[in-house]
Amino acid sequence: MKKRMSDPVSECEVLLKNLHEVLERQYSLYRREMIGETAYLEAVRPIDMAIGKVEMAMFQGSFSLIKSSSEYIRKQEKNQSSHDTS
């Protein structure tokens, strides 16, 4: 039985959506003054970099960066869930 391969562009779109959600959660923490400006900027810098890598991978046709960015998202979501009290 053949395994159906997922569409790399769809994977990138899902990954970008997830990264933007993590970014929005960090901004929400900052706006609610649950984290300071320095902590916010430190948290969003790698997220912004991951977004840039995924976007470049989409345009260059190279999807090898998806896995590393996906791992970053999972780590951020885990950290977010332990910090968010709302």
C-alpha angles and dihedrals in degrees: 000000000000119000113230111240116227121236108260092213091054089049090052092048091051091047092050091049090052092048091050090050090053089048091051092050090052090049090049091054090050094047091049087051092240089128129027128242094261093051090046093051092046090050097047099044095076090041090055090048091051090050090052092050093051092047091050091047089053092053096042095046092238114127098174090105093062095082095052092046091048090054089051091053092052090051092049093047090051091050091045094053091053092050103039114088099173 
